[in-house]
Amino acid sequence: MVGATAALLSPRRWAALAAAVAVVVAWDAGAGVLPTLSLWPDVLVISLVVLPATLTIPLLGLPLSPIRVALPLAAGSALLAAVFYATGLGALFNVSKLLAVMFLGYVFMQVFEALSWVVLIALVIPWVDAWSVWRGPTGYVVSNKPGLLEHISIGFRSSGAEGYASLGPPDILFFALFLAAAHRFGLRVGWTWVSMVGLLALTILLTTEWDVAGLPALPAIAIGFLLPNADLLWRAWRERGLEASSD
């Protein structure tokens, strides 16, 4: 498996992925001792620096999306996350959760045989997520079980002890899934990443401006996938009914 993974990643991409993981871990471990920022600088650091830096990891890891590689990597990352949690290594626990859910998103992508399935999910999940945040289980966890949320979510820290934002496992899973879909079906991978990250950053800014506990993130991720690829999706629908597979 090590040999297969190395073959999928070029040395330059492997170095970039390792560097991105190292930077995220170092920031998460050391940000708490830095000077605490006021509200809006804190939010801007999270949304415009920490969030994009962290979410480069799913982008750089795309060559690892084939299921024969992604599935054991997801299991291994989950095992590491359990070990880091038990040993109190919070920064490594956080990035291991990210990797485990990211690889799981890659695995789910391989289940979809046609682009139409991905588009259908992108059209449905914003409504499901909005219900979950405002009326369903996510809203309950945010309001009544903040400790559970901290354990299962992926955190994005700002400078100082207080700055913190998070995305739930489904958010990271679908972020990775849509990136892998863009990669697999010949869509605009780079612009998909920019669009999803940009709309997630906007979601964080709106959460702060409206002074609410949280907003659903999956609408930003789904729209971020659909928007930069709208013309390609329309063309695929006109020509093949979106039934095109990568095979």
N, C-alpha and C positions, 0 to 999 in steps of 0.2 A: 504493500500500500504506500509506503514511503516513496518507493521508486515511481509508482504511478502518479503520485501527487507532484513530485519533482518534474516529471515529464510534462504535466499540464501547465505548470508555471514556468515562464522564462526566468532566468536568474535576476533580471532587472525587476520583473514584477514581484518575484518572491521577496526581494530586498525591500521593495516599496511596501508590500503587505506587512512584513515583519516590522518595518519602521513605523507604519501607521498604528499597529497594535502596541508597540513600545511607547509611542507618544501618548496614546490614549491612557495606558496604564500609568505612565509617569504623571500625567496631568491629574488623573483621578486620585492618585496617591498623595500628590503634593499640593493640590490647589487649596486645601483647607488651611494651610499655614500662610498663605498669601494675604495681602490686605483685602478686607471686605469692601465690596463696591456698593454704591447706592443702587436703588431699584433698577432704573433703566439701563445704566451701564452694565449691571449684572445680567439683565435679560439680553442685551445686545451681544455680550460675550458668549452666552450660551447659544443663542440662535444663529449668530453669524460666524462663530469661530468653533466652539466645541462641538455643536451638532454636525456641521459639515465635515469636520476632521474625523469624527467618530464614524460617520456614515460613508467615508471613503473605503472602509474595510469591506463592506459587501460589494462595492464596485470593483475593488482590486481582486477580490476572491472569486469573481465570476468564472474563470477557467476551471474552478473546482466544483462547478455545479453538476456535472454528470453524477447520476445516482450512485454508481459504484464507488465513487470517492466521497460524495457528500454525506451519504448515510453513515458510514463509520466515523467520519469526522464530526457529525452531529452527536453521535453517541459518546465519542471521546471527549468532546467539549463539555457535554452535560456532566460527565463523570468528573472532569476537572473542576467544573463549577461547584459540584458537591464537596469536593476536597477543599477547595479554597474557602467555601462558606464555613466548613467545619473548623478550619484553622484560622478563621478570622482575617483572611487576606482580602479585604473588601474590593480593592481595585482590580485584582486578578479575578475575583468572583464576578464582578460586573462585566468585564470584557469576555469572560468565558460564557456567561449567559448570552451575550450578544452573538458570539460565534456559534453557540449551539442552536439558537433560533434562526440565525442566518442560514446555516447549513440545512436546517429543517425546511426552510423556505425554498432552497434549491431543490430539495428532494420532492416537495409537493409540486414544483414546477414540472418535473419529469412525468408526473401522472397525467398532465393535460396533453392530449394528443393533437388538439387543434387550437388555433388562436382564438376561435370563437368562445371557447370555454374561459379563457383568460379575460376577454372583454366582458363576458357576462358577469364574472366575479367582480370586475372593476365597477360595473354598473350597480351591483347589489350591495356590496359591503359598506358603502358610505351610509346607507339607510340603517343597516343592522348596527353599525357602530354608533351612530347617533342615538338610536333607541337605547343601546347598552349604556352609554354615558349618561343620558338624561333620565332614563326610566328603568334601566335594567341592571345587570350584575356589576358592570364597571362603576356606575354611579354609587352603588351600595358599598363597594370596596373602597372607593375614594373617600366617602363620607364616614364610614364606620370601621373600616379595617386598614388604616394607613400603614400599619406595620407589615401587613401582608403585601400591600402594594409595593413597599420598599424592597421586599425580598424577591418578588417576581419580576419587577420592572427593570429596565435598563436605564441607568441614571446618566445625566449630563451635568457635570459640576461646573460652577463658575469660581472665580477667585474669592477666597474667604470661606468662612465656615457655613454660611447660610445659603449661598446660591446653588440652586438645584432644580432640574427639570427631569422628566422621565417619559419614556415610551413603554407601553405594555408589550409583552411578547407577540401578540397578534400584529402590532404595528410593524415591528422589525421583520416578522415572518413575511408579511405581504410586501414590505419594501424590497426584501431580497427576492421574493417570488416575481414581482413585476420587473425588476432589473434582469433577472434570469430569462424572463419571457422576452424582453426586448433583445437580449443577446441571442436567444435561440431562434427567434422568428425574424431576425434581420431588421429590427426597428432601430430607432435612434437611442442607443444606450447612453451616450454622454448627456444628451438633452433630457432624457428621461430622469437621470440622476439629478441634474440641475433643477428640473421642474419639481420633482418630489421633495428635494431638500429645501428649495425655496418656499414651497407652500407649507411645509412643516415649520419653517422658521416664522412664516407669517402667522401660523396657528399659535405659536408661542407668544408672539407679540400681541395678538388679539386676546389671548387668555389674560395677559397682564393688563391691557388697556381696559378690558371689560370687567376686570377684577372678579373672575370666576375661578372655581377650584380646578377646572379642566375643560378642554374642548376635545371632541373626537378627532383623532389624528388620521384615521383611515380615509375620510373624504379627501384630505390633502394628498395622500399617497395615491389613491385611485385616480383622482383628477390629474395629478402629476404624471401618471403613466399615460392617460388617454390624450391629454392636451398636445404634447409635442409629437405624437404619433397619429393624430387624427386623420391627416391626409393619407397616410400609409394604410391605416385601418379601413378607411373608406374605399380605397382602391382595392384592397384585398377582399372586402365584402362584395364589391361590384364584380370582381373577376372570378372569385372562388367561394363566395359566401363565408369568408373567414374560416374555411375549413382546412386551410393550408397547414400542414405539419412541417416540422423542420427536417423530417426524414425524407 
